[in-house]
Structure formats: structure tokens, C-alpha cells
Amino acid sequence: MDDRKRVKTLFDPRQDVLRFGAPKKQVFCPLCPLDITALSISERNGHAEQCLGLVDSDGDVTMEDITRDDISTSSGTPKEELTFSATPPSVKAEKPGLGVPIFLADEFLHLLDRGVKKEEMKVHEELKFKETKELKFKETKEVKEEPDEVYFSADEVAEVTPPPATKKRRAPARKAKQPCQSTMTTNDQGDMISATPEPVKKQKRAKKPAPDFKTIKMGKTNVAVDSFMHGPLEGISLYFLSHFHADHYGGLRKSWNHGPIFCTPITAALCKMKLGVLDEWLVPIPTHIPFCVGNDVEVTFFDANHCPGAAVILFTSPTKTAVHCGDFRANMNLVRELKLKLKQRVLDELYLDTTYLGPSHAFPSQNRVIQVCGDFCLRLNNMKMEQLEKAQRQATIGRFFSSPGSPAPQLRTLFVVGTYTIGKERLAVEIAQRLGAKMFAEPTKRRILQTFNDPVISNLLTSDPLQAQVHLVPLGKTRKDQLFEYLQTYKPHFSKIVAFAPTGWSYRPPRSAIEANERATDLQQSYFDFGDLEYKVENLDRNLERSAIEPVQKYNVPYSEHSSFIELRAFCLNMAATEIIPTVNMSSDDSVRKQMYWLDMWTKQAGQTVVG
């Protein structure tokens, strides 16, 4: 072998440092095949010095039978005997006739040691960077916590129970995103293409199919009523919205484009204001004005006696008739209007609001409750000063004595009425009219009230809460603790609050009324009458003197905008539909079974003749 080749093979520092300096790989002695990975740097130097100390008498060292693959030449030549000259330390010499520098003992060890330390330094820096990164990630994970849970109270809930205290929870550790490792492969034509799988898109949860009572088949024309959370319905392009309550317009968005929505003008205005639905999809139709859709289907809206803009919908075609009640408070006036429009035709299907379909749900009529509340507020507001003074003195005995002849302080009462986003306003209007007072509502509620286009409401409204003696608040904010805070806001302008929470759920009828409803299986003529339960001012003013001095007094009054059990029975018997389909409380088989017990009974009784 050529001498130059032998020298380069053994002493090229770039090759040797790369071969033997990496601490993560096995390290062998460059002079013998011994594995010195486990030795320290100083021990490796000592071992190399021992190998270099093997010098013969001629000054040449011969190393035979070196079998390590790492020392083989890049040209693939056989491993050969390597020879080098021993020269005094730290001297760089040229072998005669070669012209190539020879690295001797000290310099060779220095190069080897420097290469190892350089690699160790590199690994140390990498480990330090990794530890710093992990520490920062750990600190970030410990600092980030889930925000406190926020509780919302729905406007349509009569009473909202304060939520239990909850502990803050640490956010679960997020998995680090794995880098996308692109792999390549070849197609049938031999071209290189990426074999990296495309990311899987998160599939949207499939919408539940619409219940049968959400669609009505009118011959060749199919329509959907209050069905917006189920997406576009197959075979249906005509949609109806009975009124603007969340459980009926749920799913309706400003991106709606599945078909025209027929509703009353008030409902259309609210859909545009609150939901951003485009005008091109809203078809406002006033009540009592027939209009045609599809193939010979005539539609008429009637006042549902529910919230402003709520409609009972009558569908008629040459072969079928159907009534969808949405949410309604039935009365005899509605029966007359529907029968007049039907013109002696049999009602084939009645889609009924069954919110209060149960014998225990008996409560007075709206008009009676409104009148009683108005009378009570007027009496409380006009109590004589001597009665107020007497009541105050009785309440403060033992705490302080009033000066003789000192005038009683003026007690100005603020009347608060709980309302829905839309609904229950009639009670507030009645109280304000009886007192000759103004009404106040927050800006959002005022904008909703203005969509009613009611001159009476417009004249009563004011934007100044101190000028109004009647305030409208969300029904879910009529708890006593909330009312105390509300009063503090307006002191000393108001000294006390009398609040009304109008809901049918809060009323417990006499046991005799419940038992009478439970026994109502044999048809009687009185069942065709809507009737009314007794409700008087005395139901409210039993503790009038206590009410006069307590800072906050709340009354749950049986004002409901849904039909009572007695009213549902009278409506079904008078309409005499061939089939009655419930639309509320349909979540369980037991609930459906209980409802169908009464509906099937009334369907049969409607065709019977009352004897005696």
C-alpha cells in the first residue's frame, strides 16, 4: 500500500474525530480494537499512551491484524498493516519523499480529546434546551386553569335556584401536536407522490330527525311548523313559525336559506332583530287574512292568546283540514272564529299544546288574575297614611320611639313584574293603567316592546326608571335576594318593592277541583264550558299590613299563557277533531300514554250526545 494512503487512513483528524468522538456511540481505541466507551477522557488518554508506548528498537511500531471495520478505506481496499514513525512529541514532521504532515502522539491525543469534548458540549447544550422547554411547558400547564363556570338563567324559568359552589379545576394537559411526517411513494406510472394521509375532518353531529308532529301533510303540499333545529327537511320547502319563543324557533339562524318562513308581523320583526334572519325569507301575514301556499292550501292565522304575535294556524285544502295551536290559551272566542272559517267542515287533525294536560293543572282565567292584581296594587298604593303609620309603629316597637306628632315618612312602592323575553306584559300594563303610572324596562326589552306597535304600551313606556312606578324585569330575576339588590339601586326614590311572578306552575288549586277533574270521565254539558276558578283580592291581601312595611314582598300569581286542563277539555270537545296530536311533553312513553288517555277520551266524547 502507498505510504501516503496509510498515513491519511490513520491520521486524518477529521475522520478520526467523527469516528471516535461521538459520546453517544461506541468508542474504540484508534490503535487497537479495544472498546473504550466506558472509560473517562483521562482513562482513554492513558490507554492511548500505553498503545503508543509499544515501540521497537528501530523506532517503528507495527500494528497487525486490526480488524475494525471503521479503519477500512473508503475505496473498499482490504484492511492492511498500518505503519507510522515514532517522532519526539509535539513535533510535526514530513516523512521523506511523501510531503504529507504526520501527527504524532501528543497532537493526535489533543485532536481526539478536543473532538470528544466538542461533541459532549453539543449534547450538553441540547439537553439544557430540552429541560428549559419542558420546564416552561410545565409552568404553563400549571398556570392555565379553566375559567369559572358561568350560570345563565333562562327568561322562561319562573324560579332560578342559585348554583352550588364549584371548585376550580385544572385544565387537562393538552397533547402536543405531532409534526406531520410526509412519506413518499410511487404510483403505477413510477412517479413520486406523497403517501401522507390527509387529516381526518371532524364530522358534525347528525341532526335528529323531525318528530311527526312537526310536519303536516296537506295532500300534495307538505309544511313544517316550528321545526328549525332539524335542518332542511326532505320534501318540505314551506316553514311556519307560530311565535317567538326559543323552544319553537330553536335552530333558526341568520344563515337560514331552506325556504320561506310564514309568521305574524311581530314574530317576523323579532326574528330579524334578535336572530338576524334575512327579509327575503320572512313572510309576515296578519291574523284573520287567508293566504294560499303550495297546491290549493289556504292558511289563516288566529290570535293564540299567548304572547304578542303568537298564532294558531288553520290549514285547509280540498281534501283535508288541520289546526296547529303552537302555544295558546284557549277560549270560546277562538272556538267561534275557527268554526266560522271551517264552514261546517270536520276538523281532521288538531295539533294541541298539551303543556298543562293534567287534572292538577287548574287555574283561573287570565282576565280574572289581571283584574285581581290591579285591584290589589291600587289598594296597596292608596292606603291611608294613618294605616301606614300604625303599621310602621307596630313593626318598630322595641327598636325606637317615634316623636309625638311627627309625620309618617312617605312610602313610595315600586311594583315589579317578571316577564319573558316576550310575554307576561299584559299584567304590567294593567297595573300601570290602574295606578296611572309609567312603565320602565331595560333597553333590550324596550326595543322588543316597540315591535308590538301598540299605542297603549308606547304611551306607558319611559326610559327613566325613577319616573316609572312599574318595572318589567326577567322572570328569572324575581328571587327575593335579587329584588333586595334591585331596591338598593333605586333608594331613596323607592322605599319598598312589591313583585309579581306570573306563572301557572306556582298555583295549587283546591283539592276539590283536582278531584273533580280526575273524575271527569262521563260526559257532561258543563265540560263544553271553559269555566273559571275563583280568585279574589283576598288571596293576595291576607297579610296586607305586613306587606305595607316589609321592604320586599313577592307574590306568585296564577297568570298563565297556556291553557289549563279545563280549558283544554272544553276546546277539544267543541272542536270535535277526528284526531288529536299532542305537541308537548313527548319525551317519554309514559308521558305520551298519560296524555293520550285524556285525548282519546275527549275525541270519543265529542261525537256523543249529552243525555240529561
Secondary structure as UniProt FT lines:
FT   HELIX           3..11
FT   HELIX           13..20
FT   TURN            23..24
FT   TURN            37..38
FT   HELIX           41..52
FT   TURN            57..58
FT   STRAND          60..63
FT   HELIX           69..71
FT   TURN            74..75
FT   STRAND          82..85
FT   TURN            89..90
FT   STRAND          93..94
FT   TURN            96..98
FT   STRAND          101..102
FT   HELIX           105..143
FT   TURN            155..156
FT   STRAND          184..186
FT   TURN            188..189
FT   STRAND          192..194
FT   HELIX           212..214
FT   STRAND          215..218
FT   TURN            219..220
FT   STRAND          221..225
FT   TURN            229..230
FT   TURN            234..235
FT   STRAND          238..240
FT   HELIX           246..249
FT   TURN            250..251
FT   TURN            254..255
FT   STRAND          261..263
FT   HELIX           265..270
FT   HELIX           271..275
FT   HELIX           279..281
FT   STRAND          282..284
FT   TURN            287..288
FT   STRAND          291..293
FT   TURN            294..296
FT   STRAND          297..303
FT   TURN            308..309
FT   STRAND          311..316
FT   STRAND          321..324
FT   HELIX           332..342
FT   TURN            343..344
FT   STRAND          349..352
FT   TURN            355..356
FT   TURN            359..360
FT   HELIX           366..381
FT   HELIX           385..396
FT   TURN            397..399
FT   TURN            404..405
FT   STRAND          413..419
FT   HELIX           425..435
FT   STRAND          438..440
FT   HELIX           443..450
FT   TURN            451..452
FT   HELIX           455..460
FT   STRAND          461..462
FT   TURN            465..467
FT   STRAND          468..474
FT   HELIX           475..477
FT   HELIX           480..490
FT   TURN            491..493
FT   STRAND          496..502
FT   HELIX           504..506
FT   HELIX           511..518
FT   TURN            519..521
FT   HELIX           525..528
FT   HELIX           537..539
FT   HELIX           541..543
FT   HELIX           544..549
FT   STRAND          552..557
FT   HELIX           565..575
FT   STRAND          579..582
FT   HELIX           589..606
//
